[in-house]
Amino acid sequence: MSIIKPFRGFRPPKEIVEKLASRPYDVLNTEEARQECEGNPYSLLHVTKAEIDLPAGISDTDPEVYLQVVKNYNAFKDYGWLVQDKEEKLYIYAQSMNPTDANAKWQYGIVACAYSEDYVNKVIKKHELTRKDKEEDRMRHVRITNANVEPVFFAYPAIARIDEIVASVTCKEPIYDFVAKEDGFGHRFWVIDDRKLIDELVEIFDKQVPAMYIADGHHRSAAAALVGQEKKEHNPNHTGKEEYNYFMTVIFPDNQLNVIDYNRVVKDLNGLTKEQFLNALNEAYTVEDMGTEIYQPSKLHEHSMYLDGHWYKMVAKAGKYDDNDPIGVLDVKILSDHVLDTILGIKDLRTDKRIDFVGGIRGLGELKRRVDSGEMTVAFALYPVSMQQIIDIADTGNIMPPKTTWFEPKLRSGLVIHELA
C-alpha cells in the first residue's frame, strides 16, 4: 500500500468556509465553544463538540452527544454545507500566524490520507503517550460519523521536489483564503486536480519518505487507526483497498514548522520558604535574579522562572543533562527531574493537581498573571523543543514527557473531511 493516497473530500462552498472552519475540538472547552459559534449555525463545532447543542451541564461523553454529532453531521451534508468532490484529489493547506505581513511566513502541508497499518507498523511515528479515555472518545466520533472530521498534523523530512510541486500549485489563486477572526491566523487551500502531479506526489512519498511523524493529534491518529482495524476485523471480504484503511492528515515539511514552548505553573513550594527553594535550585542550576521585567529563555538548557514578583535565569549545570540521549537532552526532562520531582515533590505530571501547563502562544505574561493572582506560586518558562529533537525521539522509539510540544498555528477543521466508505 502507498504511504499516502488521494481521496474524495467533503468540502464547504467558498461562501461559507470562513464561518464553517473551526478550531480543533481539543483547544476549546464546552463553554468556549458555545460562545465561539453563538449565532453561527455553520460552525463545525456543532459536529466536533456537539454538546453545545444540548442542555448545559451534559457530559461531553454522554451518549446523547454522539447522537447529536451524527445528526448535525448529516444535516451539514443535507444542507449542502459539505459537498463531496467527484474524483479523488490531493489538497494543499497553507497557514500563517501573521498573514497581513508582506514578509509573512507560511507553512504548506499536503492534505492526503495515510495508511492505518503504517501507524500500527510504526512507519507513522509518535512521540507522546495517549490516554485510553480520549482514544475511545475520538473512536466513537469516527464510528458514528464514519468519517475523519478533523485532520491530524504530520511532519515529514523536507524534499526539494515536493516543495517544487507545492510551489507550482500555490502560485495560483487558492480555493479558500481567509483570516480567522478568533486569532488572526491566515488559512489558504488549494485542490490538486492534475492527476500526473497527484501520482508523482504519491510515488515520492512511497520511495523517498521513510517515515511520517505525528506533530499534533496523537489521539486522533490512534482513534482513526484503531477504527480502521475494527472495520478490517468485521469485514470477511476485506481486501485492504477499502477507504477505512486510511485516515486524513495534513503533512508538512519539517523545516517549515514552528514549535512553541510549553511552560509550567505550580501551586506551591512544597512547604519550602522562598529562600529554601532558591537554595535548593543551586544544586542543579546557576540561578540569577533578572529583576521584574519578563525574561525569555534564549537557548537550550536555560529556563526562566517567575517567583514573588521577580524573574530568574536558570542555567542547568554540566552533568545534570545528557546531550547524547534524545530524552536526557530535553529541558522538560531536566526541569522535571531536578525541580518538579526532587524539590517540589511532583511525581506524575499527568495526574498531579498542583501543576498546570501553559502553551507558549499565550506569552510569558500569562505565567506572570497566574502567579500574581495568587492562583499559582511559581512559573517556569522553557526553551522550545526543536523538530529535530522530536524526530530523534520518535526514531528511537522514545516518548516525550507530557506537555512538551505546542504547535501553532493549529489546523482548522472543516476545510475538507474524509469519509471511510
DOLO-309884 format. One record per residue (C-alpha): residue in three letters; residue number from 1; x, y, z. Coordinates in pm, 1 decimal. Example, Ala and Ser with C-alpha at 12.3 -4.5 7.8 and 13.67 -1.06 7.14 Angstrom:
  res    n        c1        c2        c3
  ALA    1    1230.0    -450.0     780.0
  SER    2    1367.0    -106.0     714.0
This chain:
  res    n        c1        c2        c3
  MET    1       0.0       0.0       0.0
  SER    2     109.1     356.3     -64.1
  ILE    3     212.6     566.3     233.9
  ILE    4     -39.0     831.9     120.6
  LYS    5    -336.4     837.0    -115.2
  PRO    6    -578.6    1092.5    -262.0
  PHE    7    -944.0    1090.3    -154.6
  ARG    8   -1284.4    1236.9    -241.5
  GLY    9   -1309.3    1505.3      20.3
  PHE   10   -1623.9    1669.6     150.9
  ARG   11   -1570.8    2048.4     138.9
  PRO   12   -1777.7    2359.0     214.0
  PRO   13   -1881.4    2608.3     -54.9
  LYS   14   -1643.8    2901.9     -73.1
  GLU   15   -1912.2    3143.3      50.1
  ILE   16   -1939.8    2981.6     394.5
  VAL   17   -1592.8    2835.2     451.4
  GLU   18   -1483.3    3107.9     693.2
  LYS   19   -1795.2    3052.5     905.3
  LEU   20   -1771.8    2673.5     888.1
  ALA   21   -1399.5    2618.0     952.6
  SER   22   -1339.1    2590.4    1326.7
  ARG   23   -1059.1    2547.7    1573.6
  PRO   24    -986.2    2186.6    1679.5
  TYR   25   -1214.3    2017.9    1931.6
  ASP   26    -942.0    1994.8    2196.4
  VAL   27    -838.1    2360.0    2220.0
  LEU   28   -1178.1    2480.1    2344.1
  ASN   29   -1385.4    2371.9    2640.1
  THR   30   -1760.8    2336.9    2600.0
  GLU   31   -1846.7    2687.8    2719.0
  GLU   32   -1582.1    2847.1    2498.5
  ALA   33   -1717.9    2651.4    2202.2
  ARG   34   -2073.1    2768.8    2277.7
  GLN   35   -1958.5    3129.9    2280.0
  GLU   36   -1740.8    3093.8    1970.4
  CYS   37   -2020.5    2969.4    1746.3
  GLU   38   -2308.0    3165.3    1900.3
  GLY   39   -2532.1    3278.0    1615.0
  ASN   40   -2330.2    3075.5    1364.2
  PRO   41   -2511.5    2755.5    1256.9
  TYR   42   -2235.2    2679.5    1003.6
  SER   43   -1954.7    2627.1    1258.0
  LEU   44   -1813.6    2274.1    1251.1
  LEU   45   -1804.3    2292.0    1630.3
  HIS   46   -2166.4    2174.2    1606.0
  VAL   47   -2016.4    1845.8    1483.4
  THR   48   -1685.9    1825.6    1670.8
  LYS   49   -1831.3    1946.4    2004.3
  ALA   50   -2199.7    1865.8    1961.5
  GLU   51   -2269.0    1900.3    2333.7
  ILE   52   -2301.9    2275.2    2265.3
  ASP   53   -2644.3    2199.3    2112.1
  LEU   54   -2763.7    2012.3    2421.1
  PRO   55   -2860.1    2140.8    2768.1
  ALA   56   -2580.0    2294.1    2974.5
  GLY   57   -2407.2    2056.0    3212.4
  ILE   58   -2426.2    1746.1    2995.0
  SER   59   -2104.1    1545.4    2983.0
  ASP   60   -1919.9    1567.2    2653.2
  THR   61   -1908.2    1185.0    2650.0
  ASP   62   -2279.8    1134.3    2718.6
  PRO   63   -2442.0     900.2    2460.2
  GLU   64   -2676.7    1185.1    2365.7
  VAL   65   -2377.2    1387.6    2249.5
  TYR   66   -2272.6    1126.4    1993.8
  LEU   67   -2629.8    1105.4    1861.7
  GLN   68   -2622.7    1483.5    1823.1
  VAL   69   -2287.6    1455.1    1643.4
  VAL   70   -2426.0    1233.7    1367.0
  LYS   71   -2749.8    1432.8    1345.9
  ASN   72   -2557.1    1755.8    1292.6
  TYR   73   -2305.0    1598.9    1055.4
  ASN   74   -2576.8    1456.8     831.7
  ALA   75   -2757.4    1790.6     838.6
  PHE   76   -2443.1    1970.0     717.8
  LYS   77   -2438.2    1740.0     413.8
  ASP   78   -2814.8    1765.0     356.0
  TYR   79   -2797.4    2146.7     364.2
  GLY   80   -2515.2    2146.7     107.6
  TRP   81   -2266.2    2287.3     356.8
  LEU   82   -2036.2    1990.8     286.7
  VAL   83   -2018.3    1867.0     -72.4
  GLN   84   -1809.6    1571.5    -190.4
  ASP   85   -1556.5    1609.4    -470.4
  LYS   86   -1642.3    1392.2    -770.6
  GLU   87   -1290.7    1248.1    -803.3
  GLU   88   -1005.4    1163.6    -568.3
  LYS   89    -779.4    1461.2    -503.3
  LEU   90    -484.7    1573.8    -300.0
  TYR   91    -502.5    1920.0    -145.0
  ILE   92    -262.4    2183.5     -14.4
  TYR   93    -329.9    2372.5     307.7
  ALA   94    -119.7    2677.1     399.0
  GLN   95    -115.6    2864.4     730.2
  SER   96      43.5    3180.9     866.0
  MET   97      41.8    3344.1    1207.7
  ASN   98      82.3    3692.8    1057.5
  PRO   99     -88.0    3676.9     716.9
  THR  100    -116.6    4052.9     663.9
  ASP  101     261.0    4099.8     682.3
  ALA  102     421.7    4125.7     338.1
  ASN  103     704.8    3905.2     465.2
  ALA  104     477.8    3661.2     645.1
  LYS  105     599.0    3306.0     694.1
  TRP  106     362.0    3043.8     553.5
  GLN  107     377.9    2668.3     606.2
  TYR  108     244.8    2444.0     328.5
  GLY  109     104.6    2099.3     402.1
  ILE  110     -22.3    1829.3     169.9
  VAL  111    -368.0    1703.3     264.7
  ALA  112    -384.6    1329.7     197.7
  CYS  113    -489.1    1003.1     352.6
  ALA  114    -232.6     799.5     544.7
  TYR  115    -240.5     419.4     563.9
  SER  116    -367.9     297.1     902.0
  GLU  117    -137.9      -7.0     903.7
  ASP  118     158.8     231.6     891.4
  TYR  119      51.6     361.9    1234.2
  VAL  120      43.5       4.9    1366.7
  ASN  121     377.2     -78.3    1199.7
  LYS  122     540.4     245.6    1322.3
  VAL  123     604.1     394.4     978.5
  ILE  124     389.4     672.5    1123.5
  LYS  125     582.9     760.2    1436.0
  LYS  126     462.5     913.3    1759.9
  HIS  127     640.9    1090.6    2043.4
  GLU  128     361.5    1106.5    2303.2
  LEU  129     158.0     855.9    2501.5
  THR  130    -217.3     851.5    2450.5
  ARG  131    -492.1     814.3    2709.2
  LYS  132    -747.8     536.5    2659.6
  ASP  133   -1043.5     756.5    2755.6
  LYS  134    -951.3    1018.1    2496.2
  GLU  135    -885.6     749.8    2234.6
  GLU  136   -1228.5     599.6    2295.7
  ASP  137   -1399.2     939.3    2270.9
  ARG  138   -1245.8    1004.4    1927.8
  MET  139   -1314.5     644.8    1819.5
  ARG  140   -1683.5     694.1    1896.4
  HIS  141   -1676.6    1011.7    1692.0
  VAL  142   -1518.6     833.1    1394.1
  ARG  143   -1755.4     537.1    1422.6
  ILE  144   -2075.7     739.1    1437.2
  THR  145   -1985.1     977.4    1154.3
  ASN  146   -1794.6     711.2     957.6
  ALA  147   -1551.5     992.2     884.4
  ASN  148   -1231.5    1167.3     981.9
  VAL  149   -1396.1    1501.4    1050.9
  GLU  150   -1073.9    1662.1    1175.7
  PRO  151    -727.6    1611.5    1024.3
  VAL  152    -411.8    1500.0    1200.4
  PHE  153     -98.7    1718.6    1186.6
  PHE  154     201.1    1525.4    1044.7
  ALA  155     557.8    1619.2     954.0
  TYR  156     798.9    1464.2     705.2
  PRO  157    1166.1    1524.4     621.8
  ALA  158    1161.4    1803.4     363.2
  ILE  159    1217.1    1702.4      -0.8
  ALA  160    1302.1    1960.4    -267.9
  ARG  161    1085.7    1809.0    -542.9
  ILE  162     777.6    1813.5    -318.4
  ASP  163     847.9    2180.2    -247.4
  GLU  164     863.7    2243.1    -623.1
  ILE  165     530.1    2072.7    -684.2
  VAL  166     367.4    2262.7    -399.9
  ALA  167     503.4    2591.9    -536.9
  SER  168     366.1    2511.8    -883.3
  VAL  169      16.5    2471.5    -735.7
  THR  170      19.8    2753.5    -480.3
  CYS  171     129.7    3016.3    -731.4
  LYS  172    -233.4    3004.2    -847.4
  GLU  173    -528.8    3156.7    -665.1
  PRO  174    -641.7    2942.1    -370.1
  ILE  175    -989.0    2790.7    -346.3
  TYR  176   -1016.9    2926.5       9.2
  ASP  177    -834.5    3227.2     152.7
  PHE  178    -936.6    3383.9     483.2
  VAL  179    -807.9    3522.0     812.0
  ALA  180    -975.0    3366.8    1116.1
  LYS  181   -1134.0    3630.8    1335.3
  GLU  182   -1063.7    3440.7    1658.7
  ASP  183    -684.9    3454.0    1634.7
  GLY  184    -592.3    3644.7    1319.0
  PHE  185    -421.3    3344.1    1161.2
  GLY  186    -431.9    3305.3     783.4
  HIS  187    -558.3    2995.1     603.0
  ARG  188    -533.0    2911.9     231.9
  PHE  189    -638.1    2597.7      48.7
  TRP  190    -581.0    2455.9    -299.6
  VAL  191    -713.0    2147.7    -479.6
  ILE  192    -459.3    1947.3    -681.5
  ASP  193    -651.5    1846.6    -995.4
  ASP  194    -360.5    1733.3   -1211.1
  ARG  195    -352.1    1352.1   -1199.8
  LYS  196      14.0    1343.7   -1300.9
  LEU  197     109.2    1562.9   -1005.1
  ILE  198    -102.4    1351.0    -770.6
  ASP  199      64.7    1032.4    -892.3
  GLU  200     409.8    1188.1    -865.6
  LEU  201     349.9    1300.2    -506.6
  VAL  202     226.2     953.4    -409.7
  GLU  203     535.1     799.1    -568.9
  ILE  204     775.2    1041.4    -397.6
  PHE  205     624.8     966.5     -57.4
  ASP  206     644.9     593.2    -129.2
  LYS  207    1007.5     595.3    -240.9
  GLN  208    1168.9     886.1     -58.4
  VAL  209     983.8     941.2     270.7
  PRO  210    1098.1     672.4     518.0
  ALA  211     857.0     782.0     791.6
  MET  212     598.9    1042.3     886.1
  TYR  213     585.3    1198.2    1232.0
  ILE  214     278.4    1292.0    1433.5
  ALA  215     326.9    1654.3    1530.4
  ASP  216     -18.1    1719.0    1678.8
  GLY  217    -316.1    1485.9    1708.3
  HIS  218    -189.7    1167.9    1873.5
  HIS  219    -537.8    1073.9    1999.8
  ARG  220    -699.9    1135.3    1659.9
  SER  221    -429.8     924.6    1492.9
  ALA  222    -476.6     637.7    1736.6
  ALA  223    -855.3     653.3    1710.3
  ALA  224    -854.8     658.3    1330.2
  ALA  225    -610.0     368.3    1306.2
  LEU  226    -799.1     160.7    1564.6
  VAL  227   -1134.8     212.0    1393.0
  GLY  228    -971.5     105.2    1067.7
  GLN  229    -853.9    -212.5    1240.1
  GLU  230   -1205.3    -274.5    1377.1
  LYS  231   -1361.8    -243.4    1033.9
  LYS  232   -1099.9    -475.0     887.9
  GLU  233   -1174.6    -741.9    1150.1
  HIS  234   -1550.7    -715.6    1097.0
  ASN  235   -1534.1    -739.1     718.1
  PRO  236   -1497.7   -1100.9     597.7
  ASN  237   -1435.6    -972.3     244.4
  HIS  238   -1162.0    -728.9     344.7
  THR  239    -916.7    -658.8      60.6
  GLY  240    -703.3    -376.6     204.4
  LYS  241    -824.4    -129.1     -54.8
  GLU  242   -1126.2      -6.9     141.1
  GLU  243   -1142.2     360.4     234.2
  TYR  244   -1147.5     273.4     605.5
  ASN  245    -785.4     161.7     572.7
  TYR  246    -683.8     528.9     554.3
  PHE  247    -724.8     841.4     763.7
  MET  248    -691.3    1211.6     685.2
  THR  249    -372.6    1403.1     752.5
  VAL  250    -205.6    1732.8     669.9
  ILE  251     164.3    1661.9     615.7
  PHE  252     413.1    1949.1     647.3
  PRO  253     785.1    1953.1     567.3
  ASP  254     977.1    1958.0     894.8
  ASN  255    1177.4    2269.5     803.9
  GLN  256     864.2    2486.0     785.5
  LEU  257     717.1    2403.6    1125.2
  ASN  258     715.0    2624.5    1431.1
  VAL  259     736.1    2451.5    1770.1
  ILE  260     648.1    2679.8    2059.5
  ASP  261     745.9    2644.8    2424.2
  TYR  262     513.9    2466.2    2666.3
  ASN  263     550.3    2611.0    3014.7
  ARG  264     466.3    2511.8    3372.5
  VAL  265     297.6    2677.9    3670.4
  VAL  266     297.1    2526.4    4021.1
  LYS  267      62.6    2599.2    4312.1
  ASP  268     312.9    2588.8    4599.8
  LEU  269     676.1    2535.8    4701.3
  ASN  270     614.0    2201.8    4873.1
  GLY  271     645.4    2353.6    5222.5
  LEU  272     968.8    2543.2    5149.5
  THR  273    1025.8    2912.6    5203.0
  LYS  274    1132.4    3119.6    4903.8
  GLU  275    1492.0    3124.7    5032.8
  GLN  276    1499.2    2749.7    5092.3
  PHE  277    1362.8    2687.3    4744.4
  LEU  278    1619.2    2914.6    4576.7
  ASN  279    1898.8    2745.7    4772.4
  ALA  280    1773.7    2403.2    4666.0
  LEU  281    1786.6    2509.8    4299.6
  ASN  282    2160.0    2575.3    4328.3
  GLU  283    2232.9    2202.6    4332.1
  ALA  284    2140.7    2164.2    3963.0
  TYR  285    2131.7    2521.7    3832.9
  THR  286    2313.4    2850.6    3827.6
  VAL  287    2039.1    3096.2    3925.3
  GLU  288    2046.3    3470.9    3852.6
  ASP  289    1786.1    3730.3    3956.0
  MET  290    1690.4    3920.3    3638.3
  GLY  291    1458.4    4172.2    3804.1
  THR  292    1092.4    4245.8    3742.9
  GLU  293    1089.5    4256.9    3360.8
  ILE  294     979.3    3939.9    3179.3
  TYR  295    1278.4    3724.9    3091.3
  GLN  296    1260.4    3478.6    2799.5
  PRO  297    1496.7    3177.1    2782.4
  SER  298    1736.0    3223.5    2491.0
  LYS  299    1895.8    2881.5    2444.0
  LEU  300    1883.4    2512.3    2527.5
  HIS  301    1929.6    2422.4    2896.6
  GLU  302    1827.9    2771.0    3006.6
  HIS  303    1493.1    2824.6    3179.8
  SER  304    1331.2    3131.6    3324.1
  MET  305    1139.0    3131.8    3649.2
  TYR  306     886.6    3379.1    3792.0
  LEU  307     862.5    3387.4    4170.3
  ASP  308     747.1    3658.1    4410.7
  GLY  309     747.3    3936.0    4150.1
  HIS  310    1093.6    3857.7    4008.8
  TRP  311    1219.3    3673.1    3700.6
  TYR  312    1518.6    3444.1    3734.1
  LYS  313    1751.1    3290.5    3475.7
  MET  314    1820.8    2923.7    3548.4
  VAL  315    2108.9    2757.7    3362.6
  ALA  316    2142.2    2380.9    3409.8
  LYS  317    2487.4    2277.3    3532.1
  ALA  318    2704.3    2036.3    3336.2
  GLY  319    2635.2    1678.6    3437.5
  LYS  320    2266.9    1745.7    3501.0
  TYR  321    2168.4    1659.7    3144.5
  ASP  322    2283.3    1427.1    2868.1
  ASP  323    2305.4    1576.8    2519.9
  ASN  324    2370.4    1229.9    2375.3
  ASP  325    2036.0    1097.8    2499.8
  PRO  326    1726.6    1203.9    2298.5
  ILE  327    1526.8    1228.7    2624.0
  GLY  328    1805.9    1341.2    2858.0
  VAL  329    1875.7    1646.7    2640.0
  LEU  330    1522.3    1783.7    2684.3
  ASP  331    1475.7    2082.3    2911.0
  VAL  332    1136.0    1948.6    3022.0
  LYS  333    1315.7    1637.0    3146.5
  ILE  334    1583.8    1840.4    3327.0
  LEU  335    1323.0    2057.7    3498.6
  SER  336    1107.6    1757.5    3589.1
  ASP  337    1394.8    1558.6    3737.5
  HIS  338    1578.8    1831.3    3928.1
  VAL  339    1298.6    2069.2    4028.4
  LEU  340     946.2    1936.9    3991.8
  ASP  341    1021.9    1590.8    4129.2
  THR  342    1326.0    1631.0    4357.4
  ILE  343    1235.5    1966.4    4515.3
  LEU  344     861.8    2017.7    4465.3
  GLY  345     753.1    1654.3    4500.9
  ILE  346     555.5    1640.1    4176.8
  LYS  347     598.3    1279.8    4061.2
  ASP  348     335.7    1242.0    3787.7
  LEU  349     280.4    1534.4    3554.6
  ARG  350     -36.5    1377.1    3415.2
  THR  351    -222.4    1342.8    3743.9
  ASP  352     -77.6    1585.7    3999.4
  LYS  353    -324.1    1870.0    4061.0
  ARG  354     -51.8    2105.7    4189.5
  ILE  355      84.9    2168.1    3839.1
  ASP  356     -66.9    2315.7    3524.9
  PHE  357      64.2    2381.6    3174.6
  VAL  358      52.7    2695.5    2962.1
  GLY  359     114.0    2697.7    2587.0
  GLY  360     373.3    2949.0    2478.9
  ILE  361     125.2    3107.4    2237.6
  ARG  362     -21.1    3281.7    2544.2
  GLY  363     311.4    3450.5    2617.0
  LEU  364     507.0    3470.8    2940.6
  GLY  365     270.8    3742.7    3060.3
  GLU  366      18.8    3465.1    3122.6
  LEU  367     266.2    3295.8    3359.7
  LYS  368     312.6    3624.3    3545.7
  ARG  369     -64.2    3678.4    3564.3
  ARG  370    -133.0    3337.1    3713.8
  VAL  371     134.2    3380.4    3980.2
  ASP  372      46.8    3741.4    4061.3
  SER  373    -320.2    3644.0    4100.5
  GLY  374    -224.8    3407.1    4383.0
  GLU  375    -358.9    3106.2    4192.5
  MET  376      -2.6    2977.8    4147.7
  THR  377     321.7    3038.0    4336.2
  VAL  378     594.3    2979.8    4079.7
  ALA  379     617.1    2957.4    3699.9
  PHE  380     880.9    2810.0    3469.9
  ALA  381     934.3    2902.9    3104.7
  LEU  382    1130.5    2665.6    2882.3
  TYR  383    1323.7    2694.4    2559.2
  PRO  384    1119.6    2532.4    2278.1
  VAL  385    1187.2    2178.5    2163.4
  SER  386    1318.7    2154.6    1806.3
  MET  387    1169.8    1945.8    1525.5
  GLN  388    1496.2    1750.8    1513.1
  GLN  389    1457.8    1657.1    1879.9
  ILE  390    1103.8    1535.6    1810.2
  ILE  391    1224.4    1326.8    1515.8
  ASP  392    1515.7    1182.7    1717.3
  ILE  393    1280.1    1077.3    1995.9
  ALA  394    1029.6     920.4    1757.2
  ASP  395    1303.2     742.2    1558.4
  THR  396    1447.5     585.3    1873.3
  GLY  397    1106.0     472.1    1996.8
  ASN  398    1115.8     704.2    2297.3
  ILE  399     827.6     902.7    2441.5
  MET  400     845.8    1267.8    2541.0
  PRO  401     739.6    1381.2    2888.0
  PRO  402     380.7    1514.0    2897.6
  LYS  403     308.7    1862.9    2764.4
  THR  404     637.6    1910.1    2581.7
  THR  405     540.0    2042.4    2237.5
  TRP  406     299.1    2311.0    2126.1
  PHE  407     246.6    2371.0    1755.3
  GLU  408      99.2    2688.3    1609.1
  PRO  409     -94.9    2760.5    1401.7
  LYS  410    -345.5    2486.6    1476.0
  LEU  411    -516.9    2319.6    1182.5
  ARG  412    -867.6    2446.2    1111.7
  SER  413   -1129.9    2174.6    1096.7
  GLY  414   -1382.1    2166.1     814.4
  LEU  415   -1177.2    2268.2     511.9
  VAL  416   -1204.8    1907.1     398.4
  ILE  417   -1344.6    1585.4     552.2
  HIS  418   -1266.5    1223.1     468.3
  GLU  419   -1537.9     956.5     482.1
  LEU  420   -1446.7     594.5     541.8
  ALA  421   -1679.8     446.3     279.3
